[in-house]
Every structure is written in structure tokens, then in C-alpha cells.
């Protein structure tokens, strides 16, 4: 029995566990929405409209596109999309989804910091949905993105919140591993809000939106930031 003043455990249906992560993982080959960018659990459906606005005729870079739902959705909304993923099977799945919906997307099998094929200052918007938790060095990624994004352009990044990654799967009110760890949890690296803001600042971006969102319980599950590219 919980002691006095101790909140009872969350119902199993509300606990953010590995199933929560897999259901929002862009690499999961499931049917996901195409009419909006699903940045992660706990976020309202129209958050992408508020953060990225009208994408018609804009050049968009999707980092870690997974099965292609974000890239295809943005292309259907009129964006000119370049999409990357380091996994050949994911790129193939994304190509198939683009063909199914009749949209032209430039796909590359490449990691998020391997962007030599993108010309400097040509990207209006870069997005990444939960993919950068697979990367240890955010600074390296953002330096490359800064070269590609035009001055005044934006980067929108979502990550699994460190509270989700480090929570005890059986009781998410308890921390199973310190947020300060630099040891990956499974294949994912723990990036805090501090890490994200610091990496953007070091690479000459200015963060103008930072959100930490919950999904049905007390543990935050999604970390989301938008940053504007500084410099001429």
C-alpha cells in the first residue's frame, strides 16, 4: 500500500512504457496521420500548424524520416521535401509510401549529420520527429543543419522526454536511471531540455519555443523545441 501522501501508481493504461515509445516511433511501420505532423504523444494535433505554418512551396528537410509519414504529409501540403534516414529499409518504406500517395520526395540514405548533398542556405524548415535520440552528438547535427538552413529559417525537433527514457517501466513515478547518464538506454541517448537548448545555442540558433508534454499521466513523454537560424 502507498504511504500517506504518496500518489498511487498510475493505471497500466496510462503508464508511458516501451509501447508508448514504439507507437510514436517514426520507424514503426504503422498507419500514421498524413494531414499533420505527429511530433509525439501529449501534443495537440494542430501543434505543427502553429510551429511550422504554411509549407506550400517551402523547402523542407526531414531528418530521420523513418517510414516517411512526416515527409509524405508535408509533401502533400505542397512542400518540396528532402528526407534522410540511415536505415535502408526505412528509406525503402518511405519511398513506397510516397509512391502510394503520388508525391515527389528526394530521399537519401544518410545520417542526420551527413548532409553534403544539401546545398548551403536552401532549406526553409528542418524537422526531426524523435529521431535525434538515436544520435549522441547534437552539436554535430545542428552544425550541419545550420549550413543548410537559410538565415531566419527554423528547425523543429521532438525527442522522447528523458523522464520517459529513464522511468521505471513498472512505476513511471520512479526513476530507474539518472537523467545525467551518458549511457544510451537501449539504442536511445538521453537528451534533456538543457542539452537541446545548449546545442542549438552553440551552433548559432535561437530557441523560441520549448515544450515538455505529458500523455495521460504525470510523467512527461515528449520534448519539443523550435529554433531560428541566426546569421547572414
C-alpha distance (Angstrom), angle and dihedral (degrees) to the residues before:
residue distance angle dihedral
X1 . . .
X2 3.83 . .
X3 3.79 114.5 .
X4 3.80 122.2 -112.8
X5 3.78 110.4 -67.4
X6 3.81 92.9 14.8
X7 3.81 113.0 122.1
X8 3.79 114.6 -123.9
X9 3.82 116.8 -109.3
X10 3.77 115.5 -86.4
X11 3.79 116.2 -100.2
X12 3.80 110.7 -94.3
X13 3.81 90.3 -113.0
X14 3.81 90.5 61.0
X15 3.78 99.5 43.3
X16 3.81 113.9 112.3
X17 3.79 101.6 -131.3
X18 3.77 138.9 150.6
X19 3.82 88.2 -69.8
X20 3.82 89.1 59.2
X21 3.79 89.5 54.4
X22 3.79 95.9 45.9
X23 3.80 93.0 48.5
X24 3.82 90.3 57.7
X25 3.80 97.3 35.0
X26 3.83 107.6 119.4
X27 3.80 87.8 -143.8
X28 3.80 91.6 61.4
X29 3.83 107.9 106.5
X30 3.79 95.8 -133.4
X31 3.75 134.4 122.4
X32 3.78 105.9 -87.3
X33 3.82 130.8 174.7
X34 3.78 118.7 -79.6
X35 3.80 98.8 -176.0
X36 3.80 93.4 70.4
X37 3.80 137.7 17.3
X38 3.79 108.8 -99.6
X39 3.81 99.2 -146.9
X40 3.81 93.6 177.2
X41 3.79 147.2 -63.5
X42 3.78 117.8 -48.5
X43 3.82 93.9 32.9
X44 3.80 122.9 112.4
X45 3.79 115.6 -115.0
X46 3.81 94.9 -113.9
X47 3.82 95.6 52.5
X48 3.80 90.3 103.6
X49 3.82 91.6 56.0
X50 3.79 89.7 52.2
X51 3.81 94.0 46.2
X52 3.80 103.3 37.5
X53 3.80 104.0 18.6
X54 3.79 123.4 -171.8
X55 3.81 110.7 5.1
X56 3.80 98.6 -175.5
X57 3.82 111.2 135.9
X58 3.81 90.7 -5.5
X59 3.82 120.6 132.5
X60 3.81 108.2 -122.6
X61 3.81 129.5 -171.5
X62 3.82 116.8 -155.7
X63 3.81 111.3 -160.7
X64 3.80 113.6 -156.9
X65 3.79 95.2 4.8
X66 3.80 95.5 -176.5
X67 3.79 111.5 -173.9
X68 3.81 90.0 -6.1
X69 3.81 105.5 -109.0
X70 3.81 95.5 130.8
X71 3.80 93.4 44.5
X72 3.80 94.0 46.5
X73 3.79 93.0 44.3
X74 3.81 91.9 52.6
X75 3.80 92.0 45.6
X76 3.80 89.7 52.4
X77 3.82 86.6 55.1
X78 3.80 91.1 56.6
X79 3.80 102.4 -93.5
X80 3.80 122.5 139.6
X81 3.78 100.1 -128.3
X82 3.78 134.4 -158.9
X83 3.81 110.4 -171.9
X84 3.80 128.9 -170.0
X85 3.78 136.4 -171.9
X86 3.80 131.2 163.2
X87 3.82 92.2 -141.0
X88 3.81 114.0 85.2
X89 3.81 92.6 -156.6
X90 3.80 91.3 54.2
X91 3.80 91.7 49.1
X92 3.81 89.3 51.0
X93 3.81 90.8 50.3
X94 3.80 90.7 48.4
X95 3.81 91.8 49.7
X96 3.80 89.4 51.6
X97 3.81 91.6 50.5
X98 3.81 91.0 49.6
X99 3.81 90.5 50.5
X100 3.80 90.6 48.2
X101 3.80 90.6 55.8
X102 3.79 96.3 38.6
X103 3.79 98.9 -119.8
X104 3.80 128.5 137.4
X105 3.82 114.3 -129.4
X106 3.80 129.0 168.0
X107 3.82 105.2 -128.8
X108 3.79 126.9 -167.1
X109 3.78 130.9 -176.5
X110 3.80 97.2 -134.5
X111 3.77 142.2 117.3
X112 3.82 120.5 -102.7
X113 3.82 92.3 -100.1
X114 3.83 94.0 46.4
X115 3.79 99.8 85.8
X116 3.81 105.0 135.2
X117 3.83 89.6 125.5
X118 3.84 90.8 63.3
X119 3.80 115.0 85.1
X120 3.79 117.7 -127.2
X121 3.80 119.5 -92.6
X122 3.82 95.9 4.7
X123 3.82 102.7 110.0
X124 3.80 120.1 90.9
X125 3.80 95.5 -174.5
X126 3.80 135.5 13.0
X127 3.81 120.9 -164.6
X128 3.78 134.3 -175.5
X129 3.80 124.2 -176.9
X130 3.84 113.3 -157.2
X131 3.82 90.3 -45.6
X132 3.81 100.0 109.9
X133 3.79 91.9 66.8
X134 3.81 83.3 77.3
X135 3.83 88.8 61.8
X136 3.80 124.8 77.2
X137 3.82 99.8 -164.5
X138 3.81 110.9 55.4
X139 3.81 91.9 171.1
X140 3.81 91.0 62.5
X141 3.80 91.4 51.1
X142 3.80 94.7 46.9
X143 3.82 92.8 47.6
X144 3.79 88.9 58.4
X145 3.79 92.6 43.5
X146 3.82 90.1 50.4
X147 3.82 89.4 57.7
X148 3.81 91.1 52.2
X149 3.82 101.0 42.1
X150 3.79 118.6 79.2
X151 3.81 120.0 -121.6
X152 3.79 108.1 -80.6
X153 3.82 92.5 20.9
X154 3.79 120.9 126.4
X155 3.79 140.5 -125.3
X156 3.82 119.9 -154.7
X157 3.80 116.1 -166.5
X158 3.79 130.5 178.6
X159 3.80 124.9 -170.3
X160 3.78 137.0 177.2
X161 3.79 104.0 -92.9
X162 3.82 114.2 -109.0
X163 3.80 88.1 -123.5
X164 3.81 88.0 63.8
X165 3.78 94.7 45.6
X166 3.81 95.3 47.4
X167 3.82 99.8 38.0
X168 3.78 122.9 113.2
X169 3.83 103.6 -104.0
X170 3.81 90.5 -139.6
X171 3.81 95.1 47.1
X172 3.83 115.2 17.6
X173 3.82 90.7 -170.3
X174 3.81 85.8 73.5
X175 3.80 126.1 69.5
X176 3.79 113.4 -129.1
X177 3.81 95.1 -176.1
X178 3.80 132.3 20.5
X179 3.80 119.3 -98.6
X180 3.80 86.1 -133.8
X181 3.78 91.8 66.3
X182 3.78 118.2 119.9
X183 3.79 91.2 -168.3
X184 3.82 111.6 105.2
X185 3.79 116.3 -114.7
X186 3.75 101.2 -133.4
X187 3.80 102.7 -42.0
X188 3.80 95.0 -29.8
X189 3.79 128.7 95.6
X190 3.80 120.6 -142.0
X191 3.82 110.2 -118.2
X192 3.80 116.8 180.0
X193 3.80 126.6 -157.9
X194 3.79 86.7 -102.8
X195 3.81 90.9 54.3
X196 3.79 91.7 49.2
X197 3.81 96.2 48.0
X198 3.81 92.3 43.9
X199 3.81 92.7 50.5
X200 3.81 91.5 49.8
X201 3.81 92.2 47.3
X202 3.80 93.8 48.7
X203 3.79 90.8 53.2
X204 3.81 96.0 49.3
X205 3.79 101.8 -97.2
X206 3.81 126.1 128.2
X207 3.80 116.0 -140.5
X208 3.82 110.7 -136.9
X209 3.83 100.4 167.1
X210 3.80 128.4 38.4
X211 3.81 120.9 171.4
X212 3.80 133.5 177.3
X213 3.78 111.5 -168.5
X214 3.80 136.6 -168.3
X215 3.79 128.9 -146.5
X216 3.79 115.5 -149.2
X217 3.80 96.5 -43.4
X218 3.77 146.0 42.7
X219 3.81 98.7 -77.9
X220 3.82 116.4 88.9
X221 3.78 110.8 -129.6
X222 3.81 107.5 177.8
X223 3.80 130.6 53.2
X224 3.81 114.2 -166.7
X225 3.80 130.8 -179.0
X226 3.77 136.8 174.9
X227 3.80 120.3 -160.6
X228 3.80 133.2 -175.8
X229 3.79 120.8 -136.3
X230 3.81 111.5 -118.0
X231 3.79 127.9 -156.4
X232 3.76 136.5 57.6
